[in-house]
Amino acid sequence: MERVTRLSGEKAVVIFTANIDCPMSHAVTTLFSGLGVGAVMHELDKDPRGRDMERDLARRLGRNPPIPAVFIGGKLVGSTDRIISLHLGGKLVPMLKAAGAMWL
């Protein structure tokens, strides 16, 4: 969907979630915050086209529910499990640096 593509390029890190109280979304945003990365959050339950975007994200990720869905540098990286795996494997920080989300 064009809207997801457009919104995902707003900033170096963009997270689509159902609501800010989602524990998985909280874990991901806490990780990024701890790394000094400010992510843009889009709460699909507050967007009039949220259901359409959620269906698009489910199709892209191949899972339902598709949230949180994390984009880095405008590219879909995945959900919580993928982000944590990248972080534990030492690959998340270089990816964030390459996207301009962090400098140190």
Biopython code that builds the backbone (N, CA, C, O; Angstrom):
import numpy as np
from Bio.PDB.StructureBuilder import StructureBuilder

atoms = [
    (1, "MET", "N", (0.844, -1.178, 0.000)),
    (1, "MET", "CA", (0.000, 0.000, 0.000)),
    (1, "MET", "C", (0.887, 1.239, 0.000)),
    (1, "MET", "O", (1.889, 1.306, 0.712)),
    (2, "GLU", "N", (0.512, 2.176, -0.781)),
    (2, "GLU", "CA", (1.301, 3.395, -0.947)),
    (2, "GLU", "C", (1.474, 4.158, 0.366)),
    (2, "GLU", "O", (2.535, 4.732, 0.614)),
    (3, "ARG", "N", (0.449, 4.166, 1.199)),
    (3, "ARG", "CA", (0.516, 4.911, 2.457)),
    (3, "ARG", "C", (1.599, 4.354, 3.380)),
    (3, "ARG", "O", (2.364, 5.122, 3.963)),
    (4, "VAL", "N", (1.672, 3.044, 3.517)),
    (4, "VAL", "CA", (2.712, 2.430, 4.351)),
    (4, "VAL", "C", (4.085, 2.771, 3.793)),
    (4, "VAL", "O", (4.995, 3.117, 4.547)),
    (5, "THR", "N", (4.239, 2.675, 2.492)),
    (5, "THR", "CA", (5.528, 2.990, 1.861)),
    (5, "THR", "C", (5.921, 4.435, 2.118)),
    (5, "THR", "O", (7.073, 4.717, 2.447)),
    (6, "ARG", "N", (4.979, 5.342, 1.972)),
    (6, "ARG", "CA", (5.269, 6.767, 2.192)),
    (6, "ARG", "C", (5.621, 7.035, 3.653)),
    (6, "ARG", "O", (6.610, 7.711, 3.938)),
    (7, "LEU", "N", (4.826, 6.516, 4.571)),
    (7, "LEU", "CA", (5.068, 6.749, 5.994)),
    (7, "LEU", "C", (6.364, 6.096, 6.476)),
    (7, "LEU", "O", (7.032, 6.618, 7.369)),
    (8, "SER", "N", (6.712, 4.965, 5.890)),
    (8, "SER", "CA", (7.912, 4.244, 6.340)),
    (8, "SER", "C", (9.204, 4.981, 6.014)),
    (8, "SER", "O", (10.260, 4.658, 6.560)),
    (9, "GLY", "N", (9.126, 5.965, 5.131)),
    (9, "GLY", "CA", (10.313, 6.733, 4.781)),
    (9, "GLY", "C", (10.412, 8.069, 5.497)),
    (9, "GLY", "O", (11.286, 8.875, 5.178)),
    (10, "GLU", "N", (9.534, 8.318, 6.458)),
    (10, "GLU", "CA", (9.516, 9.595, 7.179)),
    (10, "GLU", "C", (10.787, 9.886, 7.959)),
    (10, "GLU", "O", (11.227, 11.032, 8.050)),
    (11, "LYS", "N", (11.360, 8.854, 8.508)),
    (11, "LYS", "CA", (12.537, 8.997, 9.356)),
    (11, "LYS", "C", (13.354, 7.712, 9.233)),
    (11, "LYS", "O", (12.899, 6.741, 8.629)),
    (12, "ALA", "N", (14.540, 7.705, 9.796)),
    (12, "ALA", "CA", (15.408, 6.529, 9.674)),
    (12, "ALA", "C", (14.785, 5.274, 10.288)),
    (12, "ALA", "O", (14.985, 4.172, 9.776)),
    (13, "VAL", "N", (14.028, 5.431, 11.384)),
    (13, "VAL", "CA", (13.355, 4.288, 12.005)),
    (13, "VAL", "C", (11.880, 4.628, 12.174)),
    (13, "VAL", "O", (11.527, 5.632, 12.791)),
    (14, "VAL", "N", (11.023, 3.772, 11.614)),
    (14, "VAL", "CA", (9.581, 3.953, 11.694)),
    (14, "VAL", "C", (8.977, 2.641, 12.194)),
    (14, "VAL", "O", (9.296, 1.561, 11.696)),
    (15, "ILE", "N", (8.095, 2.764, 13.193)),
    (15, "ILE", "CA", (7.470, 1.586, 13.782)),
    (15, "ILE", "C", (5.957, 1.722, 13.673)),
    (15, "ILE", "O", (5.380, 2.722, 14.100)),
    (16, "PHE", "N", (5.321, 0.700, 13.095)),
    (16, "PHE", "CA", (3.872, 0.631, 13.043)),
    (16, "PHE", "C", (3.422, -0.296, 14.165)),
    (16, "PHE", "O", (3.937, -1.406, 14.305)),
    (17, "THR", "N", (2.464, 0.160, 14.961)),
    (17, "THR", "CA", (1.977, -0.618, 16.082)),
    (17, "THR", "C", (0.469, -0.472, 16.205)),
    (17, "THR", "O", (-0.122, 0.418, 15.595)),
    (18, "ALA", "N", (-0.158, -1.343, 16.993)),
    (18, "ALA", "CA", (-1.594, -1.231, 17.218)),
    (18, "ALA", "C", (-1.863, -0.118, 18.216)),
    (18, "ALA", "O", (-2.775, 0.687, 18.026)),
    (19, "ASN", "N", (-1.085, -0.072, 19.257)),
    (19, "ASN", "CA", (-1.170, 1.012, 20.233)),
    (19, "ASN", "C", (0.115, 1.040, 21.040)),
    (19, "ASN", "O", (0.878, 0.074, 21.045)),
    (20, "ILE", "N", (0.342, 2.126, 21.707)),
    (20, "ILE", "CA", (1.591, 2.327, 22.433)),
    (20, "ILE", "C", (1.713, 1.372, 23.622)),
    (20, "ILE", "O", (2.816, 1.166, 24.127)),
    (21, "ASP", "N", (0.601, 0.784, 24.077)),
    (21, "ASP", "CA", (0.637, -0.121, 25.226)),
    (21, "ASP", "C", (0.970, -1.565, 24.853)),
    (21, "ASP", "O", (1.062, -2.421, 25.733)),
    (22, "CYS", "N", (1.150, -1.841, 23.580)),
    (22, "CYS", "CA", (1.510, -3.186, 23.124)),
    (22, "CYS", "C", (2.872, -3.551, 23.717)),
    (22, "CYS", "O", (3.837, -2.817, 23.506)),
    (23, "PRO", "N", (2.984, -4.678, 24.463)),
    (23, "PRO", "CA", (4.256, -5.024, 25.103)),
    (23, "PRO", "C", (5.405, -5.246, 24.117)),
    (23, "PRO", "O", (6.548, -4.901, 24.415)),
    (24, "MET", "N", (5.114, -5.815, 22.954)),
    (24, "MET", "CA", (6.171, -6.035, 21.970)),
    (24, "MET", "C", (6.649, -4.707, 21.392)),
    (24, "MET", "O", (7.848, -4.504, 21.198)),
    (25, "SER", "N", (5.723, -3.816, 21.124)),
    (25, "SER", "CA", (6.095, -2.485, 20.630)),
    (25, "SER", "C", (6.892, -1.733, 21.693)),
    (25, "SER", "O", (7.852, -1.030, 21.380)),
    (26, "HIS", "N", (6.487, -1.887, 22.939)),
    (26, "HIS", "CA", (7.213, -1.242, 24.037)),
    (26, "HIS", "C", (8.650, -1.754, 24.104)),
    (26, "HIS", "O", (9.582, -0.971, 24.289)),
    (27, "ALA", "N", (8.830, -3.058, 23.955)),
    (27, "ALA", "CA", (10.179, -3.640, 23.993)),
    (27, "ALA", "C", (11.053, -3.081, 22.875)),
    (27, "ALA", "O", (12.215, -2.741, 23.100)),
    (28, "VAL", "N", (10.498, -2.987, 21.681)),
    (28, "VAL", "CA", (11.259, -2.481, 20.537)),
    (28, "VAL", "C", (11.583, -1.000, 20.709)),
    (28, "VAL", "O", (12.720, -0.583, 20.485)),
    (29, "THR", "N", (10.599, -0.210, 21.104)),
    (29, "THR", "CA", (10.855, 1.229, 21.265)),
    (29, "THR", "C", (11.820, 1.490, 22.412)),
    (29, "THR", "O", (12.617, 2.425, 22.342)),
    (30, "THR", "N", (11.764, 0.687, 23.463)),
    (30, "THR", "CA", (12.709, 0.823, 24.572)),
    (30, "THR", "C", (14.121, 0.501, 24.109)),
    (30, "THR", "O", (15.070, 1.181, 24.498)),
    (31, "LEU", "N", (14.269, -0.522, 23.287)),
    (31, "LEU", "CA", (15.586, -0.871, 22.747)),
    (31, "LEU", "C", (16.141, 0.290, 21.925)),
    (31, "LEU", "O", (17.281, 0.707, 22.127)),
    (32, "PHE", "N", (15.335, 0.810, 20.999)),
    (32, "PHE", "CA", (15.809, 1.915, 20.167)),
    (32, "PHE", "C", (16.122, 3.147, 21.005)),
    (32, "PHE", "O", (17.126, 3.820, 20.767)),
    (33, "SER", "N", (15.286, 3.443, 21.965)),
    (33, "SER", "CA", (15.516, 4.589, 22.844)),
    (33, "SER", "C", (16.825, 4.420, 23.607)),
    (33, "SER", "O", (17.598, 5.369, 23.737)),
    (34, "GLY", "N", (17.070, 3.227, 24.105)),
    (34, "GLY", "CA", (18.308, 2.933, 24.828)),
    (34, "GLY", "C", (19.547, 3.077, 23.956)),
    (34, "GLY", "O", (20.638, 3.357, 24.454)),
    (35, "LEU", "N", (19.376, 2.885, 22.665)),
    (35, "LEU", "CA", (20.484, 3.050, 21.718)),
    (35, "LEU", "C", (20.616, 4.503, 21.262)),
    (35, "LEU", "O", (21.524, 4.840, 20.502)),
    (36, "GLY", "N", (19.702, 5.363, 21.732)),
    (36, "GLY", "CA", (19.733, 6.773, 21.342)),
    (36, "GLY", "C", (19.064, 7.054, 20.018)),
    (36, "GLY", "O", (19.334, 8.074, 19.383)),
    (37, "VAL", "N", (18.187, 6.151, 19.596)),
    (37, "VAL", "CA", (17.493, 6.293, 18.321)),
    (37, "VAL", "C", (16.063, 6.767, 18.573)),
    (37, "VAL", "O", (15.320, 6.152, 19.337)),
    (38, "GLY", "N", (15.693, 7.852, 17.930)),
    (38, "GLY", "CA", (14.319, 8.341, 18.019)),
    (38, "GLY", "C", (13.531, 7.812, 16.839)),
    (38, "GLY", "O", (13.798, 8.168, 15.691)),
    (39, "ALA", "N", (12.563, 6.964, 17.122)),
    (39, "ALA", "CA", (11.754, 6.365, 16.060)),
    (39, "ALA", "C", (10.422, 7.091, 15.947)),
    (39, "ALA", "O", (9.903, 7.621, 16.929)),
    (40, "VAL", "N", (9.882, 7.109, 14.746)),
    (40, "VAL", "CA", (8.530, 7.614, 14.529)),
    (40, "VAL", "C", (7.582, 6.443, 14.755)),
    (40, "VAL", "O", (7.782, 5.355, 14.214)),
    (41, "MET", "N", (6.549, 6.678, 15.561)),
    (41, "MET", "CA", (5.556, 5.635, 15.839)),
    (41, "MET", "C", (4.256, 5.964, 15.122)),
    (41, "MET", "O", (3.789, 7.103, 15.154)),
    (42, "HIS", "N", (3.676, 4.960, 14.475)),
    (42, "HIS", "CA", (2.359, 5.098, 13.866)),
    (42, "HIS", "C", (1.435, 4.077, 14.517)),
    (42, "HIS", "O", (1.600, 2.872, 14.333)),
    (43, "GLU", "N", (0.471, 4.564, 15.271)),
    (43, "GLU", "CA", (-0.487, 3.705, 15.947)),
    (43, "GLU", "C", (-1.668, 3.448, 15.010)),
    (43, "GLU", "O", (-2.493, 4.330, 14.775)),
    (44, "LEU", "N", (-1.733, 2.249, 14.491)),
    (44, "LEU", "CA", (-2.729, 1.912, 13.477)),
    (44, "LEU", "C", (-4.151, 1.997, 13.998)),
    (44, "LEU", "O", (-5.074, 2.268, 13.230)),
    (45, "ASP", "N", (-4.344, 1.770, 15.290)),
    (45, "ASP", "CA", (-5.703, 1.846, 15.832)),
    (45, "ASP", "C", (-6.222, 3.280, 15.907)),
    (45, "ASP", "O", (-7.415, 3.494, 16.124)),
    (46, "LYS", "N", (-5.348, 4.253, 15.731)),
    (46, "LYS", "CA", (-5.760, 5.653, 15.759)),
    (46, "LYS", "C", (-5.822, 6.274, 14.365)),
    (46, "LYS", "O", (-6.180, 7.442, 14.217)),
    (47, "ASP", "N", (-5.477, 5.502, 13.360)),
    (47, "ASP", "CA", (-5.473, 6.002, 11.983)),
    (47, "ASP", "C", (-6.733, 5.527, 11.266)),
    (47, "ASP", "O", (-7.076, 4.347, 11.342)),
    (48, "PRO", "N", (-7.427, 6.425, 10.572)),
    (48, "PRO", "CA", (-8.642, 6.012, 9.854)),
    (48, "PRO", "C", (-8.392, 4.905, 8.823)),
    (48, "PRO", "O", (-9.297, 4.131, 8.510)),
    (49, "ARG", "N", (-7.184, 4.831, 8.306)),
    (49, "ARG", "CA", (-6.846, 3.781, 7.332)),
    (49, "ARG", "C", (-5.985, 2.685, 7.962)),
    (49, "ARG", "O", (-5.312, 1.927, 7.264)),
    (50, "GLY", "N", (-6.019, 2.617, 9.293)),
    (50, "GLY", "CA", (-5.194, 1.659, 10.026)),
    (50, "GLY", "C", (-5.428, 0.212, 9.656)),
    (50, "GLY", "O", (-4.473, -0.557, 9.543)),
    (51, "ARG", "N", (-6.688, -0.179, 9.463)),
    (51, "ARG", "CA", (-6.998, -1.574, 9.101)),
    (51, "ARG", "C", (-6.380, -1.951, 7.757)),
    (51, "ARG", "O", (-5.845, -3.048, 7.597)),
    (52, "ASP", "N", (-6.458, -1.033, 6.793)),
    (52, "ASP", "CA", (-5.863, -1.290, 5.478)),
    (52, "ASP", "C", (-4.344, -1.416, 5.597)),
    (52, "ASP", "O", (-3.736, -2.289, 4.979)),
    (53, "MET", "N", (-3.749, -0.548, 6.384)),
    (53, "MET", "CA", (-2.296, -0.606, 6.564)),
    (53, "MET", "C", (-1.897, -1.885, 7.289)),
    (53, "MET", "O", (-0.868, -2.480, 6.969)),
    (54, "GLU", "N", (-2.697, -2.313, 8.260)),
    (54, "GLU", "CA", (-2.402, -3.549, 8.979)),
    (54, "GLU", "C", (-2.455, -4.752, 8.043)),
    (54, "GLU", "O", (-1.617, -5.649, 8.135)),
    (55, "ARG", "N", (-3.438, -4.775, 7.140)),
    (55, "ARG", "CA", (-3.521, -5.866, 6.151)),
    (55, "ARG", "C", (-2.302, -5.855, 5.229)),
    (55, "ARG", "O", (-1.759, -6.910, 4.901)),
    (56, "ASP", "N", (-1.873, -4.661, 4.812)),
    (56, "ASP", "CA", (-0.701, -4.547, 3.949)),
    (56, "ASP", "C", (0.550, -5.045, 4.675)),
    (56, "ASP", "O", (1.356, -5.774, 4.095)),
    (57, "LEU", "N", (0.712, -4.661, 5.923)),
    (57, "LEU", "CA", (1.870, -5.104, 6.703)),
    (57, "LEU", "C", (1.841, -6.610, 6.931)),
    (57, "LEU", "O", (2.885, -7.261, 6.881)),
    (58, "ALA", "N", (0.664, -7.171, 7.179)),
    (58, "ALA", "CA", (0.540, -8.629, 7.352)),
    (58, "ALA", "C", (0.972, -9.356, 6.089)),
    (58, "ALA", "O", (1.644, -10.385, 6.154)),
    (59, "ARG", "N", (0.582, -8.816, 4.939)),
    (59, "ARG", "CA", (0.981, -9.422, 3.663)),
    (59, "ARG", "C", (2.491, -9.342, 3.489)),
    (59, "ARG", "O", (3.121, -10.318, 3.081)),
    (60, "ARG", "N", (3.073, -8.195, 3.792)),
    (60, "ARG", "CA", (4.518, -8.006, 3.625)),
    (60, "ARG", "C", (5.327, -8.883, 4.569)),
    (60, "ARG", "O", (6.354, -9.442, 4.183)),
    (61, "LEU", "N", (4.857, -9.000, 5.812)),
    (61, "LEU", "CA", (5.592, -9.779, 6.811)),
    (61, "LEU", "C", (5.262, -11.268, 6.771)),
    (61, "LEU", "O", (6.032, -12.094, 7.260)),
    (62, "GLY", "N", (4.116, -11.605, 6.187)),
    (62, "GLY", "CA", (3.706, -13.004, 6.155)),
    (62, "GLY", "C", (3.275, -13.501, 7.517)),
    (62, "GLY", "O", (3.414, -14.683, 7.830)),
    (63, "ARG", "N", (2.743, -12.584, 8.338)),
    (63, "ARG", "CA", (2.287, -12.972, 9.670)),
    (63, "ARG", "C", (1.167, -12.053, 10.104)),
    (63, "ARG", "O", (1.061, -10.907, 9.669)),
    (64, "ASN", "N", (0.333, -12.593, 10.976)),
    (64, "ASN", "CA", (-0.772, -11.810, 11.503)),
    (64, "ASN", "C", (-0.901, -12.115, 12.988)),
    (64, "ASN", "O", (-1.052, -13.288, 13.331)),
    (65, "PRO", "N", (-0.854, -11.171, 13.867)),
    (65, "PRO", "CA", (-0.786, -9.742, 13.586)),
    (65, "PRO", "C", (0.614, -9.321, 13.153)),
    (65, "PRO", "O", (1.604, -9.935, 13.550)),
    (66, "PRO", "N", (0.689, -8.299, 12.359)),
    (66, "PRO", "CA", (1.974, -7.865, 11.805)),
    (66, "PRO", "C", (2.709, -6.829, 12.648)),
    (66, "PRO", "O", (3.708, -6.264, 12.201)),
    (67, "ILE", "N", (2.234, -6.579, 13.842)),
    (67, "ILE", "CA", (2.795, -5.476, 14.608)),
    (67, "ILE", "C", (3.569, -5.966, 15.827)),
    (67, "ILE", "O", (3.227, -7.000, 16.402)),
    (68, "PRO", "N", (4.580, -5.256, 16.215)),
    (68, "PRO", "CA", (5.073, -4.056, 15.545)),
    (68, "PRO", "C", (5.806, -4.411, 14.258)),
    (68, "PRO", "O", (6.430, -5.466, 14.146)),
    (69, "ALA", "N", (5.716, -3.524, 13.312)),
    (69, "ALA", "CA", (6.441, -3.666, 12.049)),
    (69, "ALA", "C", (7.469, -2.541, 12.010)),
    (69, "ALA", "O", (7.112, -1.364, 12.073)),
    (70, "VAL", "N", (8.744, -2.906, 11.905)),
    (70, "VAL", "CA", (9.829, -1.936, 11.989)),
    (70, "VAL", "C", (10.480, -1.740, 10.623)),
    (70, "VAL", "O", (10.873, -2.694, 9.951)),
    (71, "PHE", "N", (10.578, -0.476, 10.242)),
    (71, "PHE", "CA", (11.269, -0.082, 9.015)),
    (71, "PHE", "C", (12.527, 0.680, 9.416)),
    (71, "PHE", "O", (12.481, 1.567, 10.268)),
    (72, "ILE", "N", (13.635, 0.333, 8.804)),
    (72, "ILE", "CA", (14.893, 1.055, 9.021)),
    (72, "ILE", "C", (15.393, 1.491, 7.657)),
    (72, "ILE", "O", (15.558, 0.679, 6.747)),
    (73, "GLY", "N", (15.630, 2.785, 7.534)),
    (73, "GLY", "CA", (16.063, 3.319, 6.249)),
    (73, "GLY", "C", (15.036, 3.098, 5.150)),
    (73, "GLY", "O", (15.395, 2.932, 3.985)),
    (74, "GLY", "N", (13.753, 3.096, 5.519)),
    (74, "GLY", "CA", (12.684, 2.915, 4.538)),
    (74, "GLY", "C", (12.438, 1.481, 4.127)),
    (74, "GLY", "O", (11.568, 1.219, 3.296)),
    (75, "LYS", "N", (13.192, 0.535, 4.697)),
    (75, "LYS", "CA", (13.044, -0.880, 4.336)),
    (75, "LYS", "C", (12.460, -1.657, 5.503)),
    (75, "LYS", "O", (12.860, -1.469, 6.652)),
    (76, "LEU", "N", (11.512, -2.527, 5.199)),
    (76, "LEU", "CA", (10.907, -3.360, 6.225)),
    (76, "LEU", "C", (11.935, -4.359, 6.745)),
    (76, "LEU", "O", (12.473, -5.168, 5.990)),
    (77, "VAL", "N", (12.196, -4.288, 8.049)),
    (77, "VAL", "CA", (13.155, -5.194, 8.671)),
    (77, "VAL", "C", (12.428, -6.369, 9.316)),
    (77, "VAL", "O", (12.873, -7.512, 9.218)),
    (78, "GLY", "N", (11.315, -6.084, 9.972)),
    (78, "GLY", "CA", (10.556, -7.162, 10.591)),
    (78, "GLY", "C", (9.902, -6.722, 11.871)),
    (78, "GLY", "O", (9.703, -5.532, 12.115)),
    (79, "SER", "N", (9.569, -7.703, 12.688)),
    (79, "SER", "CA", (8.899, -7.456, 13.947)),
    (79, "SER", "C", (9.883, -7.632, 15.103)),
    (79, "SER", "O", (11.097, -7.665, 14.898)),
    (80, "THR", "N", (9.360, -7.740, 16.285)),
    (80, "THR", "CA", (10.185, -7.788, 17.497)),
    (80, "THR", "C", (11.241, -8.884, 17.441)),
    (80, "THR", "O", (12.407, -8.638, 17.752)),
    (81, "ASP", "N", (10.848, -10.079, 17.052)),
    (81, "ASP", "CA", (11.799, -11.191, 17.035)),
    (81, "ASP", "C", (12.988, -10.915, 16.123)),
    (81, "ASP", "O", (14.125, -11.237, 16.468)),
    (82, "ARG", "N", (12.733, -10.329, 14.982)),
    (82, "ARG", "CA", (13.807, -10.015, 14.029)),
    (82, "ARG", "C", (14.708, -8.905, 14.567)),
    (82, "ARG", "O", (15.929, -8.982, 14.434)),
    (83, "ILE", "N", (14.124, -7.884, 15.168)),
    (83, "ILE", "CA", (14.905, -6.772, 15.714)),
    (83, "ILE", "C", (15.795, -7.261, 16.851)),
    (83, "ILE", "O", (16.977, -6.922, 16.902)),
    (84, "ILE", "N", (15.241, -8.049, 17.758)),
    (84, "ILE", "CA", (16.027, -8.569, 18.885)),
    (84, "ILE", "C", (17.134, -9.486, 18.376)),
    (84, "ILE", "O", (18.259, -9.433, 18.874)),
    (85, "SER", "N", (16.830, -10.314, 17.400)),
    (85, "SER", "CA", (17.834, -11.208, 16.819)),
    (85, "SER", "C", (18.980, -10.415, 16.190)),
    (85, "SER", "O", (20.149, -10.752, 16.379)),
    (86, "LEU", "N", (18.645, -9.371, 15.449)),
    (86, "LEU", "CA", (19.687, -8.519, 14.853)),
    (86, "LEU", "C", (20.535, -7.855, 15.934)),
    (86, "LEU", "O", (21.756, -7.768, 15.807)),
    (87, "HIS", "N", (19.891, -7.393, 16.984)),
    (87, "HIS", "CA", (20.614, -6.731, 18.075)),
    (87, "HIS", "C", (21.563, -7.703, 18.774)),
    (87, "HIS", "O", (22.730, -7.382, 18.999)),
    (88, "LEU", "N", (21.065, -8.881, 19.112)),
    (88, "LEU", "CA", (21.901, -9.869, 19.793)),
    (88, "LEU", "C", (23.045, -10.361, 18.910)),
    (88, "LEU", "O", (24.104, -10.744, 19.408)),
    (89, "GLY", "N", (22.824, -10.346, 17.608)),
    (89, "GLY", "CA", (23.858, -10.772, 16.662)),
    (89, "GLY", "C", (24.827, -9.663, 16.279)),
    (89, "GLY", "O", (25.720, -9.879, 15.460)),
    (90, "GLY", "N", (24.662, -8.478, 16.859)),
    (90, "GLY", "CA", (25.562, -7.363, 16.577)),
    (90, "GLY", "C", (25.342, -6.704, 15.225)),
    (90, "GLY", "O", (26.213, -5.984, 14.739)),
    (91, "LYS", "N", (24.189, -6.943, 14.614)),
    (91, "LYS", "CA", (23.932, -6.393, 13.272)),
    (91, "LYS", "C", (23.006, -5.190, 13.273)),
    (91, "LYS", "O", (22.929, -4.475, 12.274)),
    (92, "LEU", "N", (22.302, -4.950, 14.370)),
    (92, "LEU", "CA", (21.339, -3.857, 14.408)),
    (92, "LEU", "C", (22.022, -2.487, 14.400)),
    (92, "LEU", "O", (21.632, -1.604, 13.635)),
    (93, "VAL", "N", (23.025, -2.309, 15.236)),
    (93, "VAL", "CA", (23.702, -1.003, 15.319)),
    (93, "VAL", "C", (24.320, -0.603, 13.981)),
    (93, "VAL", "O", (24.131, 0.538, 13.560)),
    (94, "PRO", "N", (25.050, -1.483, 13.290)),
    (94, "PRO", "CA", (25.561, -1.088, 11.976)),
    (94, "PRO", "C", (24.447, -0.724, 10.990)),
    (94, "PRO", "O", (24.610, 0.180, 10.171)),
    (95, "MET", "N", (23.323, -1.428, 11.072)),
    (95, "MET", "CA", (22.196, -1.130, 10.203)),
    (95, "MET", "C", (21.629, 0.260, 10.526)),
    (95, "MET", "O", (21.289, 1.023, 9.621)),
    (96, "LEU", "N", (21.531, 0.577, 11.805)),
    (96, "LEU", "CA", (21.044, 1.894, 12.223)),
    (96, "LEU", "C", (22.003, 3.008, 11.821)),
    (96, "LEU", "O", (21.574, 4.087, 11.411)),
    (97, "LYS", "N", (23.280, 2.748, 11.937)),
    (97, "LYS", "CA", (24.281, 3.748, 11.512)),
    (97, "LYS", "C", (24.203, 3.982, 10.006)),
    (97, "LYS", "O", (24.267, 5.122, 9.548)),
    (98, "ALA", "N", (24.067, 2.917, 9.249)),
    (98, "ALA", "CA", (23.989, 3.052, 7.785)),
    (98, "ALA", "C", (22.748, 3.827, 7.360)),
    (98, "ALA", "O", (22.762, 4.504, 6.332)),
    (99, "ALA", "N", (21.671, 3.732, 8.146)),
    (99, "ALA", "CA", (20.426, 4.446, 7.827)),
    (99, "ALA", "C", (20.444, 5.881, 8.333)),
    (99, "ALA", "O", (19.530, 6.653, 8.044)),
    (100, "GLY", "N", (21.482, 6.243, 9.091)),
    (100, "GLY", "CA", (21.566, 7.602, 9.631)),
    (100, "GLY", "C", (20.751, 7.788, 10.904)),
    (100, "GLY", "O", (20.449, 8.919, 11.284)),
    (101, "ALA", "N", (20.391, 6.693, 11.567)),
    (101, "ALA", "CA", (19.609, 6.766, 12.794)),
    (101, "ALA", "C", (20.482, 6.996, 14.019)),
    (101, "ALA", "O", (19.996, 7.436, 15.060)),
    (102, "MET", "N", (21.767, 6.698, 13.895)),
    (102, "MET", "CA", (22.712, 6.924, 14.991)),
    (102, "MET", "C", (24.094, 7.140, 14.421)),
    (102, "MET", "O", (24.411, 6.658, 13.333)),
    (103, "TRP", "N", (24.915, 7.866, 15.156)),
    (103, "TRP", "CA", (26.211, 8.253, 14.630)),
    (103, "TRP", "C", (27.379, 7.671, 15.391)),
    (103, "TRP", "O", (28.468, 7.559, 14.829)),
    (104, "LEU", "N", (27.203, 7.297, 16.636)),
    (104, "LEU", "CA", (28.330, 6.793, 17.419)),
    (104, "LEU", "C", (28.369, 5.299, 17.459)),
    (104, "LEU", "O", (29.261, 4.721, 18.081)),
]
sb = StructureBuilder()
sb.init_structure("model")
sb.init_model(0)
sb.init_chain("A")
sb.init_seg("    ")
for serial, (resi, resn, name, xyz) in enumerate(atoms, 1):
    if name == "N":
        sb.init_residue(resn, " ", resi, " ")
    sb.init_atom(name, np.array(xyz, "f"), 0.0, 1.0, " ", f" {name:<3s}", serial, name[0])
structure = sb.get_structure()
